[in-house]
Amino acid sequence: MSEKIVQQGTCKFCKNMRMIETNEDLSQEELDKIATEECDCPDAQQERNKRMKIEAAREYINNEFDGAEQQDVRGVFRNAVDAVIYRRIEAVSVKMAKHTYKVDRDSDGDIRIQRTFKETLEETF
């Protein structure tokens, strides 16, 4: 059984230091990441909340576009989710056949993926 190592990490938001107990010697970058993930400061909590929303949206995207031929589409939507949640862009719309998908944020700041199906029926005599 390996011996526990106690090291120090710093939250990237509030700069509070935390003691981290591990089984292995970690880099300072890894320690700081763990400290940030464990921190209770508002910014760290907000960051965790964003990551949870991103993971939920990615799971939806993986289920919605599960075919091997849709790998590129999944990549587009994953990038769109990241860009929207971090406010680099406001929205992304993608049209595929009769479906239009829009990725944006709702008024609560949650990721929203809308799918619209449009079909036009026409009869000519």
Order of alpha helices (4+ residues) and beta strands (2+ residues): beta-beta-alpha-alpha-alpha-beta-beta-beta
